[in-house]
Amino acid sequence: MRYSGSPSIEFMPSEPIKLLEVNADTVPSGVMPLHFGPSVASGIIFPSVIIEVTPEEYDKIEKNELRLPEGWQTSEDLSKPNEI
């Protein structure tokens, strides 16, 4: 699933890339965004926000029992490409 802000905000260079990782090996801790600034010297020109949740927490997010940060909304699915 892809999460983003509104289209008018997503095109702003200051708007972070939003990543939600579902990881069965992490401990449940709720929604705790980790913010990273750009690192232009390393070739990373945009800020980012990463949230890591367990599969159970993700189920709660899908059921609206656990909330993502304000401004995060569901966008189209991004599927992993088939391996060649």
Secondary structure per residue as TSV (DSSP state, phi and psi in degrees):
chain	resnum	aa	ss	phi	psi
A	1	M	-	360.0	144.5
A	2	R	E	-110.2	137.6
A	3	Y	E	-119.6	140.2
A	4	S	E	-152.5	173.3
A	5	G	-	-88.6	-170.6
A	6	S	-	-66.8	152.6
A	7	P	H	-54.5	-37.2
A	8	S	H	-67.5	-27.9
A	9	I	H	-85.1	-37.5
A	10	E	H	-61.1	-24.5
A	11	F	T	-84.3	-4.6
A	12	M	S	-78.2	131.6
A	13	P	T	-59.7	-25.1
A	14	S	T	-82.3	-11.9
A	15	E	S	-75.3	126.3
A	16	P	-	-72.7	154.2
A	17	I	E	-74.4	132.7
A	18	K	E	-106.4	122.8
A	19	L	E	-124.0	129.2
A	20	L	E	-116.7	116.5
A	21	E	E	-108.1	126.6
A	22	V	E	-98.1	116.7
A	23	N	-	-132.5	115.3
A	24	A	T	-69.0	-16.8
A	25	D	T	-95.9	5.3
A	26	T	S	-96.1	164.6
A	27	V	-	-91.3	143.7
A	28	P	-	-67.0	124.2
A	29	S	-	-140.0	11.8
A	30	G	-	78.5	-163.5
A	31	V	-	-92.8	105.9
A	32	M	-	-124.6	92.7
A	33	P	-	-65.8	136.0
A	34	L	E	-109.3	120.7
A	35	H	E	-98.9	135.7
A	36	F	E	-129.0	132.3
A	37	G	-	-81.3	170.8
A	38	P	-	-67.7	153.9
A	39	S	B	-130.7	79.8
A	40	V	G	-57.7	-39.3
A	41	A	G	-60.8	-27.3
A	42	S	G	-94.2	1.2
A	43	G	T	88.6	6.2
A	44	I	B	-100.6	104.4
A	45	I	-	-97.8	-6.9
A	46	F	S	-116.6	147.7
A	47	P	-	-71.9	162.5
A	48	S	E	-143.7	159.4
A	49	V	E	-131.4	128.5
A	50	I	E	-119.4	133.7
A	51	I	E	-124.1	126.7
A	52	E	E	-112.1	127.0
A	53	V	E	-132.9	160.0
A	54	T	-	-79.0	164.4
A	55	P	H	-57.5	-37.2
A	56	E	H	-65.7	-40.2
A	57	E	H	-66.0	-37.2
A	58	Y	H	-63.3	-40.5
A	59	D	H	-58.2	-40.7
A	60	K	H	-66.7	-36.2
A	61	I	H	-63.3	-45.2
A	62	E	H	-63.3	-30.1
A	63	K	T	-91.1	5.4
A	64	N	T	62.0	25.1
A	65	E	S	-89.6	-19.2
A	66	L	S	-130.5	127.8
A	67	R	-	-99.4	139.9
A	68	L	-	-83.7	166.4
A	69	P	-	-57.8	154.9
A	70	E	T	-58.2	136.9
A	71	G	T	96.7	-14.1
A	72	W	-	-84.3	127.0
A	73	Q	E	-134.9	154.1
A	74	T	E	-70.8	133.6
A	75	S	E	-117.9	-165.8
A	76	E	-	-67.7	153.9
A	77	D	-	-67.7	143.5
A	78	L	-	-116.8	110.9
A	79	S	-	-88.4	149.4
A	80	K	-	-70.5	132.5
A	81	P	-	-65.8	150.9
A	82	N	-	-65.7	141.9
A	83	E	-	-74.1	146.8
A	84	I	-	-92.5	360.0
